[in-house]
Amino acid sequence: MKLHNYFRSGSSHRLRIALNLKGLEYDYVAVDLRRDAQLGAGYRALNPQGLVPALEVDGGVLIQSPAIIEWLEERHPEPPLLPADAAGRARVRALAAIVGCDVHPLNNRRVLEYLRHRLRQDESAVQAWCATWIAAGFDAIEALLAADGARGRFCHGDSPTLADVYLVPQVESARRFEVDLAPWPRIVAVDAACRELDAFRRAAPALQPDAAH
């Protein structure tokens, strides 16, 4: 496996976590978004959308982190990232979708670059934009976590699931955008529990090969 990704990309971060939880080895291929490497002809030949991550495997290329993680779950089902029961799977998918569909896309680098350069917004406005959508998503997740009386240390139960795979990179992003996490103690507790696990620690942006450049 070759993982084309960027250390600070939230979708790359979540895929690194999933690969680590599955115990899968991969070659790390850095795509430097700071230099727009994702827009070059070489990378677009792999992913015409010009986004990270992309996973080269079995002679082909998989794109879009939700699709790649679903492929991982089907191809490498142990340990599972989804609960055994249908209601549990629906709940975990919903928690992941709050991040993957409603928060992260609005804080994606290309959106923020559009705000900065096309709409000429300063950094305080960009920070406020990010904080607004992170808070909206985290309010909902916190409420769902609070309503689950049977919840363990993680978003669902006592082992990490797809929901945690999505949540932790978004918490990392919230800290980077200087969002105060105090209003969401359950999210903070889940993040802390995840960070005790090697699979999450090794996936952290600061530990990736391209983080120092």
C-alpha positions in Angstrom: 0.0 0.0 0.0 1.1 3.5 -0.8 -0.7 6.3 1.1 -0.5 9.7 -0.7 -1.4 12.2 2.0 -0.5 15.4 3.8 0.3 15.4 7.5 -2.2 18.1 8.5 -5.1 17.0 6.3 -8.0 15.9 8.4 -9.1 13.3 5.9 -5.5 11.9 5.6 -5.3 11.8 9.4 -8.5 9.8 9.7 -7.3 7.3 7.1 -3.9 6.9 8.9 -5.9 6.1 12.1 -8.0 3.5 10.3 -5.0 1.8 8.7 -3.2 1.7 12.1 -6.3 0.3 13.9 -6.4 -2.4 11.2 -2.7 -3.2 11.7 -1.9 -2.5 8.1 1.5 -1.3 6.9 1.8 1.3 4.2 4.4 3.5 2.5 3.9 7.2 3.3 4.0 9.4 0.3 3.9 13.1 1.2 1.8 15.4 -1.0 2.7 19.0 0.0 -0.5 21.0 0.0 1.6 24.1 0.9 3.2 24.0 -2.5 0.0 22.8 -4.3 1.6 19.5 -5.2 -1.9 18.0 -5.3 -2.7 20.1 -8.3 0.2 18.8 -10.4 -0.2 16.5 -13.4 1.5 13.7 -11.6 -0.8 13.6 -8.7 -3.9 14.3 -10.8 -3.1 11.2 -12.8 -3.7 9.3 -9.5 -6.6 11.4 -8.3 -8.3 13.6 -10.9 -10.0 15.5 -8.1 -6.7 16.8 -6.8 -7.4 16.0 -3.2 -5.8 13.9 -0.5 -5.7 11.1 0.5 -5.3 8.5 -2.2 -4.4 4.9 -1.6 -2.5 2.8 -4.1 -3.4 -0.8 -3.5 -3.8 -4.0 -5.6 -2.7 -2.2 -8.8 -5.3 0.5 -8.5 -6.0 3.7 -6.7 -8.7 4.4 -4.1 -9.8 8.0 -3.4 -12.1 9.7 -0.9 -11.5 8.7 2.7 -15.0 7.4 3.4 -14.8 5.1 0.4 -11.3 4.0 1.4 -12.3 3.3 5.0 -15.4 1.3 3.8 -13.0 -0.7 1.6 -10.8 -1.4 4.5 -13.7 -2.5 6.6 -14.8 -4.9 3.9 -11.4 -6.2 3.0 -9.9 -6.2 6.5 -12.9 -6.7 8.9 -10.8 -7.2 12.0 -10.9 -5.3 14.3 -14.2 -3.9 13.2 -14.8 -0.1 13.0 -18.6 -0.6 13.1 -20.7 -2.2 15.8 -22.4 -5.6 15.2 -25.9 -4.3 15.5 -27.7 -2.2 12.9 -28.8 0.5 15.3 -25.2 0.8 16.6 -23.9 1.0 13.0 -26.4 3.7 12.2 -25.4 5.7 15.2 -21.7 5.5 14.6 -22.1 6.4 10.9 -24.2 9.4 11.9 -21.5 10.6 14.4 -18.9 10.2 11.7 -21.1 12.0 9.2 -21.5 15.1 11.4 -17.7 15.5 11.0 -17.2 14.2 7.5 -20.2 15.9 5.9 -21.1 18.9 8.0 -17.9 20.2 9.7 -14.7 19.2 7.8 -15.8 20.2 4.3 -16.4 23.8 5.5 -12.9 23.9 7.1 -11.1 22.3 4.2 -8.0 24.0 3.0 -9.4 24.9 -0.4 -12.4 26.5 1.2 -10.2 28.5 3.5 -7.9 29.6 0.7 -11.0 30.8 -1.2 -12.0 32.9 1.8 -8.5 34.3 2.1 -7.7 35.0 -1.5 -10.9 35.3 -3.5 -13.1 36.9 -0.8 -10.2 38.7 0.8 -11.0 37.7 4.4 -8.3 38.3 7.0 -7.2 35.5 9.4 -9.6 36.6 12.2 -12.5 36.1 9.9 -11.2 32.8 8.7 -10.7 31.7 12.3 -14.3 32.8 13.1 -15.6 30.8 10.1 -13.8 27.7 11.3 -15.0 28.1 14.9 -18.6 28.6 13.8 -18.9 25.3 12.0 -16.8 23.3 14.5 -19.0 24.5 17.3 -22.2 23.6 15.5 -20.9 20.1 14.9 -19.4 19.6 18.3 -22.6 20.8 20.0 -24.5 18.0 18.2 -21.9 15.4 18.9 -21.7 16.3 22.6 -25.5 16.1 22.9 -25.5 12.7 21.3 -22.7 11.4 23.6 -24.6 12.8 26.6 -27.8 11.0 25.6 -26.1 7.6 25.4 -26.3 6.2 28.9 -24.6 3.0 27.8 -21.6 4.7 26.2 -18.1 3.6 27.3 -14.8 5.5 27.0 -15.2 6.0 23.2 -18.0 7.5 21.1 -19.7 4.1 21.1 -18.9 1.5 23.6 -15.4 0.6 25.0 -13.5 0.2 21.7 -12.8 2.7 19.0 -15.1 2.9 16.0 -15.5 4.9 12.8 -16.9 7.7 14.9 -13.7 8.1 16.8 -11.7 7.8 13.6 -13.5 10.9 12.4 -13.7 12.8 15.6 -10.0 12.9 16.7 -8.7 14.6 13.6 -11.5 17.2 13.9 -10.5 17.9 17.6 -6.9 18.3 16.3 -8.1 20.8 13.8 -10.2 22.6 16.4 -7.1 23.1 18.6 -5.1 24.3 15.5 -7.8 26.9 14.9 -7.7 27.9 18.6 -11.2 26.8 19.4 -11.9 26.5 23.1 -12.9 22.9 23.8 -14.3 23.6 27.3 -18.0 23.4 26.2 -17.6 19.8 25.1 -16.1 17.8 28.0 -17.3 14.4 26.6 -15.6 15.0 23.3 -12.4 16.0 25.1 -12.7 12.8 27.2 -13.2 10.6 24.1 -10.2 12.3 22.4 -8.0 11.7 25.5 -9.1 8.0 25.5 -8.2 7.6 21.9 -4.8 9.3 22.3 -3.9 6.6 24.8 -3.9 4.1 21.9 -0.9 3.6 19.7 -2.9 3.6 16.5 -4.1 7.2 17.2 -0.7 8.4 18.6 1.2 7.2 15.5 -1.3 8.9 13.2 -0.9 12.4 14.8 0.1 15.1 12.3 3.2 16.2 14.3 4.7 12.7 14.0 4.4 12.4 10.2 7.5 12.6 7.9 6.5 15.9 6.2 5.5 17.7 9.4 9.0 19.2 9.9 9.4 20.7 6.4 
